[in-house]
Amino acid sequence: MTSKPGSLGRPFLDVTDLSVTFPTEDGLVQAVDGVSLSLEKGKTLAIVGESGSGKSVTAQAIMGLVNRKAAKISGEIWLDGQELLALPQNEVQELMGSEVAMIFQDPMSSLHPFYRIGDQIVEAIRAHRNIGKDKARKETIDMLRRVGIPAVERRVDAYPHQLSGGMRQRVMIAMALINSPALLIADEPTTALDVTVQAQILELIASLQQEFGTTVILITHDLGIVADVADEVAVMYGGRIVERASTRELYDRPEMPYTLGLLSSVPRMDKVLPERLDPIRGNPPSPIRLPKGCVFQPRCNYSERVSGGLCLTTRPELLPSGTDHMVRCHLRVEERQQIAQEVLRVLAGSQP
Amino acid sequence: MVAYLIRRVIGMFVLLFLLTLAVFFLFNLLPGDPARLTCGKACTPQLIEANRHRLGLDEPVIVQYEKFVSGIFVGRVFSPDSPEPIVCHAPCLGYSFNRHEEVMSLIARAAPVTFWLAIGAFLMWIFAGISLGIVAALRRGRWPDRVIMTVSMIGYSLPSFFIGLVLIFFVIIKWQLLPFPNYVSPFENPGQFFQTMLLPWIVLATLNAAFYVRLTRNQVLEVFGDDFVRTARAKGLPERVVVVKHALRAGLTPIVTAAGLDLAYLLGGAIISENLFSLPGLGSLAVGSVLQSDLPLITGITLFTSTIIIVANLVVDLLYAVVDPRVRIT
C-alpha cells in the first residue's frame, strides 16, 4: 500500500487520545480513556493488560468493530495517512478485512459453524476483490497450506467443528491474511489454545509478518509471550496506558508497579517463585466507579511511599522517563527504578 | 447416513408398537362397558351379550389386541359368523359402532380439513412471527420493537376461544363481512373454502405468531452477540450479508425446526378452533368420540395423531442435520 498524501511525518499507525465510552444501565463505562499509540510499518506492538483493562476495546476501535451507535468514540486513529474515525461507515467496511484484519481469541466460536472453512475464506476474498470463485478457491488453498494446514485439499471443505482449536486458529490467520492487510490485530490469539500450540501460532504469525511485511498489534494478558515477538509494549490498566516502552527497555528497566506485578505473575518452568514477592493482589477496578486518584492505587504495594496521599487524590499523567519510555506513576523516578531493580533481582535470583 | 436412517425408522416402529400397546390397554381399562354403549335405550341383557360377541369383546384382552394390531396390517372382519359380517379393510383402526363406519374412513374424511387448517395457519404465523421477530430484534429498544412486543404479549395472553368468539361476533354477525363458516374442499369451491378458513387461520396463527415473535427476537439478538458474526463484520462484508447470511442463518435454524414440531402437533387437530367454527376436522371428531364414549374411534384418532407427531419428529431431526453440519448423522 502506498502512503497517501498528508501522511508525511506521521507514523504508519497513530492513535491519539482515543476514548471509548459505553452507556449502560448502571452508568457510563469508560472502557478506553485517552489512549495514544504509534507504530512504524512492519513492527509489532504488544498491548498487555488484565481483563477489563481496555485492551480489546482499543483494538476493536482501531479495527472499526466498535458499534458507533452503541458507543461514544473520540480521538483520532490515523492509519497510513487516513483518519479512520472520520471515514463514513461504508469506507470503514471497505478497509476491514483488506487493509486491517483481525484474529480473535476463541477460534472455536469465531468461525461460522454452518459453512465450510474454504468457503468462509473465499467469501473474505470476494468481499474485497472482484475475482472468480475458482481463482479465489485456489488462493485459499495456497494460503491454508502456508499457515500449515495438513492435507489441504481435503480440509478446505471441512466444517469448523471437524478441526482442532489450533487448526481453527490457523484458518482464522489464513482468513485474516488472505487480502494482505497492512495491519493485523491479534486479540489474544493463543489464550484459548494448548500451551504447545500457543508457541506454534505465535511463530506462525511472526514468520508470516516477515513474509508480508505486516504491522501487528498483539493483544495479550501474558507478558511471557511478549518478549519474543514484540518490538514495543504498551501496558494498559483501567482503560489507560500506564507504561509504554520498547520491549527491551520494558523488560530491562520496568518502572510502573503494575508492570512489575505482571512480570512477577509470569509462571516460570525453570524457577521457583520467591516467597517474598507478591503478585498483584485484588481485582481490576470496576470501569463504572474508577478510583478518584491513581486507578492502580488500591492494588499498589508502593503508594504509601508517595507523600501527601497524592495517589489517592490525583490521576498521574503519562510522562516520559528516559528516551522512548513513558510511565504513569506518582513515584519519583529514582525511587521506582530502585523498586524495579529490587524486584528484578528477586525474580532473577529465585531458586532454580 | 443410511445406517442412521434405518436405525431411526426401526426405532420409530418400536415406538409405534409400544404406542398401540399403551393406547389399547389404557382405553380398555377405562370404566364403562362398550357393549352396553352400543345398544341404546331399548336394551336387553341378551342384546348386550350379542353385541359383545359381535364386537369381539367377549374374547380375552390379549386376543383383542392381537386382532387390533393385525387389522392395521391386513384388515379384519367383525362378527364373521353373523349373516352380515362387517369387513374393515387394511389399515383397519377399528369400527365405530356408534357411527357405523370404519374408523379409518372417518379419519380420512376429517384429516384433510385439519390439514388445510394447520397449513394455512402455519404459513401465516411463520411469516408474521419470524419477520416481526427479526424487525423487533434489529430495532431493539426502539418503537418498532416496543409496539411489536406489546402486541405479541397481548396476542399471547388472549385465549384462542376468546379471539375466535370476538372475530365471529364482529366479522360474521355484526359486520357480516364473511358468511357463516361452512367447510368445503378447496378443490370444490375455493372461494367458499377461503371464506370459511380465514378466521380459523387467524385465530390459530395469532397465538403461535405471538410466541414465534418472542422466540425469533431472542434468537436473533443472541446470535448477534456470537463471535462468528463479529468475524463476518471483520471481513468487511456488507451489513446486509452479515445479518442475512451469517446471523439469521444460524439464528433461525432452531426456530424453523421447532416450527416443524408445532405444525405436526396442529395436524393432530385443533380442538378449540375446529369446534368454534364447526369445521369437521380431527379435533371435532375427537371431541365427538369422547362425548359418545366411542372407544374404537378414540383409540384410532389417538394412534393416528401420535403417528404424525412421531414421524414429524424424525423428519425434523433429519432436516436439522441437513441445515446444521454440526449435527452428525452416524
Interface residues (C-beta under 8 A of the other chain):
Chain A: M63 L65 Q93 E94 L95 M96 G97 S98 A101 M102 F104 D106 S109 S110 L111 H112 P113 F114 E123 A124 A127 H128 Y159 H161 M172 M175
Chain B: D226 D227 F228 R230 T231 A232 R233 A234 K235 G236 L237 P238 E239 H246 R249 A250 T253 V323 D324 P325 R326
